[in-house]
Amino acid sequence: MTQSNINCCYHRTRMVLVDDNPCFMRSLSLSVPAASTCLQFTMPYKALQYLKEEYQASTAAFSHQGNNCKAIIEQLQQPRRFDDISLVIVDYAMPGLNGLDLCAQLINSPYKKILLTGKAEQALAVEAFNNGLIDGYIRKDDPQFLDNFNEMVRRLQHLYFKTLSTPMLSNLQQTTDCALNLATYQKLYQHYYEQYNIKESYLIDTTGSLLMLDDQSLPHWLITRSGSQMQAYTDLAMSHDASTFVSDSLNEREFLPFFGLNFQVDQVAMEEWDLNLFACQTLVDYPEDFYVAFISLLFEESLPNFAAPLQKIS
């Protein structure tokens, strides 16, 4: 197993730019990755007041020690989720409060911090980075400034969600029925993430299943079941006189069941199980294998409150 590179939650966020040069700040705001929007402050004290006293993040709900995925799923229902701030980018040389002093007052905040420097301040930036005061720094006179800046923004946005996800992922690492740490599962996730231009993802169960939304906000699901879960489904189907198709599909591990977010296995009639089985592949692991299905679905109602059993689309 490897450390998971899959976060419990990921979506578009905002960044805060703090620079007393409004022309430079406006130019920089037009160059940020499409996954971000910007709040701009020319006065560092105003930025600090907003970040410490006025701003409230919606992502705080799922940064907890438990293994309950409900808070993560609820994040999808948050209309303000795209207003969450993941990054604070500050210029070093500003009147009244320099960039490092501002970052020092945000030391316990969840934001990732980037310091913009000149040649004279690089040594200070290196020291601040090594001491954990900032998460990155870039010289404004760097010939590759925009490329390096955008790459750092993407990396630190991912790290922001990684930090929020760490408590829950650490707990899940202690279990044997979670696929998130499997290198093969992470490779599958990355494949679909790139192929379908995924912009949001949400962990929906402790086995590692994910709901992903593409750039058109269309849903895709990466559903995983452990070997013990598959055996439990198989035993349940056989004890309730399921159809031969359902029993054989589960017993031979060719299909796995998925009943949606709002349905538990005991809420779906056995005669409807064949509508909720999806072709899967096997990920070999020890002490038990995992089974994974990638599903693209259409729903009659908006996510995540669809009320009818899921239907496969051809």
RODO-2510 file (C-alpha; in nm, 4 decimals, decimal comma):
residues 314
     n   res          X          Y          Z
     1     m     0,0000     0,0000     0,0000
     2     t     0,1013     0,3604    -0,0620
     3     q    -0,0134     0,6844     0,0960
     4     s    -0,3372     0,8003    -0,0611
     5     n    -0,3240     1,0876    -0,3080
     6     i    -0,7057     1,0984    -0,3113
     7     n    -0,8655     1,3603    -0,0890
     8     c    -1,1944     1,3258     0,0971
     9     c    -1,3206     1,6285    -0,0915
    10     y    -1,2040     1,8532    -0,3751
    11     h    -1,3703     2,1447    -0,5532
    12     r    -1,3038     2,4900    -0,6922
    13     t    -1,1941     2,7468    -0,4334
    14     r    -1,1006     3,1116    -0,4005
    15     m    -0,7661     3,2711    -0,3271
    16     v    -0,6839     3,5985    -0,1560
    17     l    -0,4295     3,8334    -0,3179
    18     v    -0,2680     4,0975    -0,1009
    19     d    -0,0442     4,3532    -0,2706
    20     d    -0,0255     4,7303    -0,2417
    21     n     0,0270     4,7503    -0,6194
    22     p    -0,3274     4,7245    -0,7640
    23     c    -0,2077     4,7049    -1,1264
    24     f     0,0160     4,4040    -1,0551
    25     m    -0,2584     4,2372    -0,8521
    26     r    -0,5211     4,2785    -1,1231
    27     s    -0,2807     4,1401    -1,3821
    28     l    -0,2025     3,8415    -1,1612
    29     s    -0,5689     3,7729    -1,0904
    30     l    -0,6315     3,7361    -1,4649
    31     s    -0,3607     3,4715    -1,4904
    32     v    -0,4648     3,2310    -1,2147
    33     p    -0,5844     2,8777    -1,2999
    34     a    -0,9485     2,8416    -1,3973
    35     a    -1,0146     2,6452    -1,0776
    36     s    -0,9843     2,9648    -0,8716
    37     t    -1,1368     3,3052    -0,8266
    38     c    -0,9711     3,5909    -0,6434
    39     l    -1,0376     3,8355    -0,3639
    40     q    -0,8056     4,1346    -0,3840
    41     f    -0,6771     4,3569    -0,1038
    42     t    -0,4365     4,6484    -0,1379
    43     m    -0,4267     4,7030     0,2391
    44     p    -0,2815     4,4133     0,4427
    45     y    -0,4724     4,5052     0,7586
    46     k    -0,8021     4,4849     0,5691
    47     a    -0,7086     4,1403     0,4382
    48     l    -0,6150     4,0229     0,7858
    49     q    -0,9401     4,1519     0,9327
    50     y    -1,1414     3,9691     0,6685
    51     l    -0,9544     3,6394     0,7067
    52     k    -0,9544     3,6350     1,0865
    53     e    -1,2903     3,7934     1,1726
    54     e    -1,5320     3,7797     0,8797
    55     y    -1,4613     3,4718     0,6687
    56     q    -1,6156     3,1311     0,7460
    57     a    -1,5298     2,8180     0,5490
    58     s    -1,7870     2,5566     0,4519
    59     t    -1,5217     2,2819     0,4367
    60     a    -1,4682     2,2888     0,8129
    61     a    -1,7583     2,0456     0,8536
    62     f    -1,5701     1,7399     0,7316
    63     s    -1,2338     1,8121     0,8940
    64     h    -1,2880     1,5800     1,1880
    65     q    -1,1583     1,2620     1,3470
    66     g    -1,4488     1,0313     1,2658
    67     n    -1,5153     0,8075     0,9666
    68     n    -1,8628     0,9437     0,8927
    69     c    -1,8853     1,0435     0,5253
    70     k    -2,2144     1,2267     0,5732
    71     a    -2,0424     1,5626     0,6305
    72     i    -1,8478     1,5207     0,3077
    73     i    -2,1605     1,4427     0,1067
    74     e    -2,3280     1,7448     0,2654
    75     q    -2,0440     1,9562     0,1278
    76     l    -2,1874     1,8907    -0,2185
    77     q    -2,5084     2,0594    -0,1067
    78     q    -2,3273     2,3696     0,0152
    79     p    -2,3991     2,6546    -0,2307
    80     r    -2,1033     2,8441    -0,0801
    81     r    -1,8471     2,5698    -0,1271
    82     f    -1,6800     2,7515    -0,4181
    83     d    -1,6296     3,0549    -0,1921
    84     d    -1,3939     2,8632     0,0360
    85     i    -1,0468     3,0155     0,0514
    86     s    -0,7605     2,7747    -0,0009
    87     l    -0,4723     3,0140    -0,0692
    88     v    -0,3443     3,3480     0,0526
    89     i    -0,0861     3,5129    -0,1732
    90     v     0,0921     3,8112    -0,0180
    91     d     0,3596     4,0513    -0,1297
    92     y     0,6467     4,0897     0,1129
    93     a     0,7070     4,4643     0,0817
    94     m     0,3915     4,6465     0,1905
    95     p     0,3526     4,9555     0,4093
    96     g     0,2434     4,9050     0,7673
    97     l     0,2492     4,5228     0,7666
    98     n     0,4860     4,3158     0,5557
    99     g     0,3903     3,9818     0,4047
   100     l     0,5712     3,7680     0,6608
   101     d     0,4107     3,9503     0,9529
   102     l     0,0704     3,8941     0,7937
   103     c     0,1434     3,5231     0,7460
   104     a     0,2602     3,4967     1,1065
   105     q    -0,0846     3,6065     1,2208
   106     l    -0,2404     3,3312     1,0075
   107     i    -0,0110     3,0557     1,1351
   108     n    -0,2975     2,8398     1,2692
   109     s    -0,5300     2,8950     0,9740
   110     p    -0,6056     2,6275     0,7115
   111     y    -0,5025     2,8520     0,4228
   112     k    -0,1885     2,7723     0,2275
   113     k     0,0331     3,0789     0,1993
   114     i     0,2546     3,1995    -0,0872
   115     l     0,4971     3,4882    -0,0412
   116     l     0,5874     3,7100    -0,3376
   117     t     0,9385     3,8500    -0,2972
   118     g     1,2136     4,0490    -0,4579
   119     k     1,5759     3,9456    -0,4740
   120     a     1,6559     4,1148    -0,1429
   121     e     1,3941     3,9147     0,0500
   122     q     1,4710     3,5677    -0,0830
   123     a     1,6759     3,4637     0,2212
   124     l     1,3899     3,5670     0,4494
   125     a     1,1469     3,3678     0,2358
   126     v     1,3635     3,0550     0,2507
   127     e     1,3847     3,0798     0,6294
   128     a     1,0087     3,1324     0,6587
   129     f     0,9427     2,8325     0,4363
   130     n     1,1773     2,6094     0,6365
   131     n     1,0073     2,7206     0,9589
   132     g     0,6597     2,6412     0,8238
   133     l     0,5438     3,0030     0,8238
   134     i     0,4692     2,9942     0,4497
   135     d     0,4016     2,7097     0,2065
   136     g     0,5828     2,8550    -0,0924
   137     y     0,7517     3,1643    -0,2308
   138     i     0,8188     3,3122    -0,5753
   139     r     1,0344     3,6010    -0,6823
   140     k     0,8426     3,8584    -0,8808
   141     d     1,1347     3,9001    -1,1217
   142     d     1,1478     3,5288    -1,2032
   143     p     1,1424     3,4969    -1,5870
   144     q     0,9075     3,1974    -1,5470
   145     f     0,6958     3,3692    -1,2823
   146     l     0,3503     3,2931    -1,4223
   147     d     0,4252     2,9285    -1,5027
   148     n     0,5797     2,8699    -1,1620
   149     f     0,3034     3,0627    -0,9878
   150     n     0,0225     2,8655    -1,1525
   151     e     0,1944     2,5348    -1,0823
   152     m     0,2374     2,6292    -0,7161
   153     v    -0,1280     2,7371    -0,6939
   154     r    -0,2464     2,4002    -0,8279
   155     r    -0,0166     2,2080    -0,5941
   156     l    -0,1134     2,4035    -0,2835
   157     q    -0,4847     2,3886    -0,3592
   158     h    -0,4504     2,0105    -0,3603
   159     l    -0,2489     2,0315    -0,0366
   160     y    -0,5220     2,2433     0,1244
   161     f    -0,7757     1,9623     0,0771
   162     k    -0,5120     1,7045     0,1683
   163     t    -0,4627     1,8744     0,5044
   164     l    -0,8377     1,8828     0,5704
   165     s    -0,8643     1,5163     0,4696
   166     t    -0,5736     1,3907     0,6823
   167     p    -0,7638     1,3118     1,0068
   168     m    -1,0203     1,0968     0,8292
   169     l    -0,7699     0,9341     0,5927
   170     s    -0,5453     0,8468     0,8875
   171     n    -0,8344     0,6622     1,0491
   172     l    -0,9237     0,4823     0,7282
   173     q    -0,5640     0,3661     0,6884
   174     q    -0,6121     0,1562     1,0004
   175     t    -0,8825    -0,0535     0,8328
   176     t    -0,8373    -0,3363     0,5834
   177     d    -1,1536    -0,2677     0,3824
   178     c    -1,0542     0,0710     0,2341
   179     a    -0,9119     0,0935    -0,1180
   180     l    -0,7820     0,4519    -0,0977
   181     n    -0,4240     0,3461    -0,0266
   182     l    -0,4063     0,0974    -0,3129
   183     a    -0,1733     0,2182    -0,5875
   184     t    -0,3936     0,0460    -0,8472
   185     y    -0,7022     0,2289    -0,7168
   186     q    -0,5214     0,5616    -0,7174
   187     k    -0,4126     0,4976    -1,0767
   188     l    -0,7734     0,4291    -1,1783
   189     y    -0,8878     0,7468    -1,0068
   190     q    -0,6224     0,9529    -1,1868
   191     h    -0,7178     0,7965    -1,5207
   192     y    -1,0852     0,8888    -1,4883
   193     y    -0,9984     1,2262    -1,3338
   194     e    -0,8069     1,3219    -1,6467
   195     q    -1,0275     1,1476    -1,9030
   196     y    -1,3499     1,3102    -1,7829
   197     n    -1,2013     1,6473    -1,6836
   198     i    -1,3151     1,6072    -1,3241
   199     k    -1,3533     1,9319    -1,1292
   200     e    -1,5029     1,8060    -0,8026
   201     s    -1,4806     1,4824    -0,6064
   202     y    -1,6388     1,3620    -0,2807
   203     l    -1,5767     1,0501    -0,0736
   204     i    -1,9133     0,8795    -0,0190
   205     d    -1,8218     0,5731     0,1889
   206     t    -1,5383     0,4394     0,4000
   207     t    -1,4410     0,1784     0,1407
   208     g    -1,3227     0,4590    -0,0871
   209     s    -1,6111     0,5133    -0,3305
   210     l    -1,6211     0,8571    -0,4908
   211     l    -1,8728     1,0858    -0,6541
   212     m    -1,7017     1,3000    -0,9185
   213     l    -1,8414     1,5922    -1,1171
   214     d    -1,6936     1,6943    -1,4515
   215     d    -1,6610     2,0425    -1,6032
   216     q    -2,0289     2,0268    -1,7032
   217     s    -2,1287     1,9233    -1,3473
   218     l    -2,2283     1,5796    -1,4778
   219     p    -2,1898     1,2979    -1,2237
   220     h    -1,9512     1,0044    -1,2462
   221     w    -1,9034     0,7431    -0,9777
   222     l    -1,6033     0,5323    -0,8860
   223     i    -1,7546     0,2640    -0,6654
   224     t    -1,5467     0,0117    -0,4740
   225     r    -1,6406    -0,2882    -0,2623
   226     s    -1,4148    -0,5053    -0,0498
   227     g    -1,4096    -0,8815    -0,0771
   228     s    -1,5953    -0,9188     0,2528
   229     q    -1,8618    -0,6736     0,1385
   230     m    -1,9081    -0,8628    -0,1867
   231     q    -1,9466    -1,1869     0,0060
   232     a    -2,2085    -1,0271     0,2300
   233     y    -2,4033    -0,9072    -0,0749
   234     t    -2,3779    -1,2543    -0,2295
   235     d    -2,5034    -1,4261     0,0864
   236     l    -2,7907    -1,1797     0,1141
   237     a    -2,8951    -1,2304    -0,2473
   238     m    -2,8903    -1,6097    -0,2187
   239     s    -3,0814    -1,6122     0,1096
   240     h    -3,3549    -1,3950    -0,0431
   241     d    -3,4057    -1,6009    -0,3573
   242     a    -3,2508    -1,3481    -0,5935
   243     s    -3,2603    -1,4143    -0,9656
   244     t    -2,9969    -1,6404    -1,1163
   245     f    -2,8445    -1,3389    -1,2905
   246     v    -2,8039    -1,1485    -0,9639
   247     s    -2,6728    -1,4464    -0,7655
   248     d    -2,4269    -1,5565    -1,0335
   249     s    -2,3075    -1,2023    -1,1067
   250     l    -2,2268    -1,1415    -0,7416
   251     n    -2,0881    -1,4866    -0,6729
   252     e    -1,8522    -1,4675    -0,9704
   253     r    -1,7558    -1,1091    -0,8805
   254     e    -1,8422    -0,9827    -1,2289
   255     f    -2,0827    -0,7133    -1,1045
   256     l    -2,1090    -0,5084    -0,7866
   257     p    -2,4196    -0,3417    -0,6363
   258     f    -2,4643     0,0342    -0,6004
   259     f    -2,7935     0,1793    -0,4769
   260     g    -2,7134     0,5503    -0,4773
   261     l    -2,6560     0,7941    -0,1948
   262     n    -3,0019     0,7833    -0,0401
   263     f    -3,0717     0,4116    -0,0568
   264     q    -2,9443     0,1346     0,1685
   265     v    -2,9387    -0,2264     0,0619
   266     d    -3,2467    -0,3104     0,2710
   267     q    -3,4479    -0,0352     0,1005
   268     v    -3,4278    -0,1864    -0,2478
   269     a    -3,6472    -0,4835    -0,3336
   270     m    -3,4532    -0,7928    -0,4388
   271     e    -3,6306    -0,8020    -0,7763
   272     e    -3,4802    -0,4569    -0,8485
   273     w    -3,1211    -0,5539    -0,7736
   274     d    -3,0483    -0,6324    -1,1380
   275     l    -3,1044    -0,2607    -1,2109
   276     n    -2,8413    -0,1729    -0,9537
   277     l    -2,5586    -0,4059    -1,0600
   278     f    -2,2600    -0,2684    -1,2496
   279     a    -1,9720    -0,4431    -1,4236
   280     c    -1,6568    -0,4318    -1,2152
   281     q    -1,2900    -0,5166    -1,2274
   282     t    -1,0793    -0,6820    -0,9602
   283     l    -0,7941    -0,5123    -0,7769
   284     v    -0,5833    -0,7844    -0,6196
   285     d    -0,4688    -0,7081    -0,2657
   286     y    -0,3911    -0,8745     0,0672
   287     p    -0,5693    -0,9809     0,2860
   288     e    -0,8669    -0,9346     0,0501
   289     d    -0,9313    -0,8130    -0,3026
   290     f    -1,1310    -0,5051    -0,4006
   291     y    -1,3826    -0,4659    -0,6811
   292     v    -1,4275    -0,1389    -0,8680
   293     a    -1,6910    -0,0072    -1,1110
   294     f    -1,6878     0,3253    -1,2955
   295     i    -2,0413     0,4510    -1,3548
   296     s    -2,1755     0,7465    -1,5508
   297     l    -2,5440     0,8022    -1,4830
   298     l    -2,8299     1,0328    -1,5626
   299     f    -3,0829     1,1167    -1,2932
   300     e    -3,4334     1,2538    -1,3113
   301     e    -3,3634     1,4855    -1,0218
   302     s    -3,0646     1,6963    -0,9260
   303     l    -2,7806     1,5439    -0,7276
   304     p    -2,7574     1,4252    -0,4613
   305     n    -3,1311     1,3949    -0,3846
   306     f    -3,2398     1,1587    -0,6602
   307     a    -3,5320     0,9558    -0,5297
   308     a    -3,5646     0,6667    -0,7746
   309     p    -3,3432     0,3565    -0,7945
   310     l    -3,0512     0,4117    -1,0266
   311     q    -3,0871     0,3132    -1,3889
   312     k    -2,7978     0,2165    -1,6105
   313     i    -2,7507     0,4124    -1,9297
   314     s    -2,6262     0,2494    -2,2471
***
